[in-house]
Amino acid sequence: MAHAVNEVILAALKLNSDPVDALIALHPEESVTLAQPRLLHVFGEESVTWLTEGDKFRLHRNGKKIMDITDHDTFNSKTIISSAGKACRLTRQEAMFLLSLE
């Protein structure tokens, strides 16, 4: 038995090749959630990086395995993030504080 996909979803995917854009087209209220920054470790890469919730969907779609460590209270190692093109070392708490200033 084949799984039936709603025609509205198929139409959104036809207009938007990116699944995140298709989701936003169907549910514009989700754009805020999908734009939220997340601290992610992509398996196979040495460092963690700040990406969006929507980027998580894109990574999964491309077969990447990730770990979202944004909300891990036990995360206490140093993190490298890019700021104005120059890398700096910040703790998770420092990075979250800087993001709250935006």
C-alpha positions as CSV (number, residue, x, y, z in Angstrom):
1,M,0.0,0.0,0.0
2,A,1.5,3.3,-1.1
3,H,1.5,6.3,1.1
4,A,-0.6,9.1,-0.3
5,V,0.8,12.6,-0.1
6,N,-1.5,15.6,0.2
7,E,-1.7,17.5,-3.1
8,V,-1.1,20.8,-1.3
9,I,2.3,19.5,0.0
10,L,3.2,18.3,-3.5
11,A,2.4,21.7,-5.0
12,A,4.5,23.5,-2.4
13,L,7.4,21.1,-3.1
14,K,7.0,21.7,-6.9
15,L,7.2,25.5,-6.4
16,N,10.0,25.2,-3.8
17,S,12.8,22.7,-4.3
18,D,14.1,23.4,-0.8
19,P,11.9,21.5,1.8
20,V,12.3,24.3,4.3
21,D,11.1,26.9,1.9
22,A,8.1,24.6,1.0
23,L,7.3,24.3,4.7
24,I,7.4,28.0,5.2
25,A,5.1,28.4,2.1
26,L,2.6,26.1,3.8
27,H,3.0,27.5,7.3
28,P,4.5,31.0,7.3
29,E,4.3,31.2,11.1
30,E,7.0,28.5,11.2
31,S,9.6,30.8,9.7
32,V,10.6,32.2,13.1
33,T,11.2,28.7,14.5
34,L,13.1,27.6,11.4
35,A,15.4,30.6,11.6
36,Q,16.4,30.0,15.2
37,P,20.1,29.5,15.7
38,R,21.2,26.0,16.8
39,L,24.7,24.9,17.8
40,L,25.3,21.7,15.7
41,H,27.9,19.1,15.5
42,V,27.9,17.5,12.0
43,F,29.4,14.0,12.3
44,G,32.6,13.8,10.3
45,E,33.5,17.5,10.9
46,E,36.0,18.6,13.6
47,S,34.2,21.6,14.9
48,V,30.7,22.6,15.9
49,T,28.9,25.4,14.0
50,W,25.9,27.7,14.4
51,L,23.2,26.9,11.9
52,T,19.5,27.3,11.8
53,E,16.7,24.9,12.7
54,G,15.9,24.8,9.0
55,D,19.5,23.9,8.2
56,K,19.0,20.8,10.4
57,F,16.3,19.6,8.0
58,R,18.6,20.3,5.0
59,L,21.5,18.4,6.5
60,H,19.2,15.4,7.3
61,R,17.9,15.5,3.7
62,N,21.5,15.3,2.4
63,G,22.2,12.3,4.6
64,K,24.3,14.1,7.2
65,K,24.1,12.9,10.8
66,I,24.1,15.7,13.3
67,M,23.9,16.3,17.0
68,D,22.1,19.5,18.2
69,I,24.0,20.6,21.3
70,T,22.4,24.0,21.8
71,D,20.4,23.1,24.9
72,H,22.9,20.6,26.4
73,D,23.6,22.0,29.9
74,T,26.6,19.6,30.1
75,F,28.3,21.2,27.1
76,N,31.2,23.1,28.7
77,S,34.0,22.8,26.2
78,K,35.3,25.7,24.2
79,T,33.5,26.4,21.0
80,I,34.8,28.2,17.9
81,I,32.4,30.5,16.2
82,S,33.0,33.0,13.5
83,S,32.5,36.7,14.2
84,A,33.2,39.4,11.6
85,G,35.3,36.9,9.7
86,K,37.7,36.2,12.6
87,A,37.4,33.1,14.7
88,C,37.2,33.5,18.4
89,R,36.8,31.0,21.2
90,L,33.7,31.3,23.4
91,T,32.0,29.1,25.9
92,R,28.4,28.1,25.1
93,Q,27.1,30.6,27.7
94,E,29.2,33.4,26.1
95,A,27.9,32.6,22.6
96,M,24.3,32.4,23.8
97,F,24.7,35.8,25.5
98,L,26.1,37.4,22.3
99,L,23.2,35.9,20.3
100,S,20.7,37.4,22.8
101,L,22.1,40.9,22.0
102,E,21.0,40.7,18.4
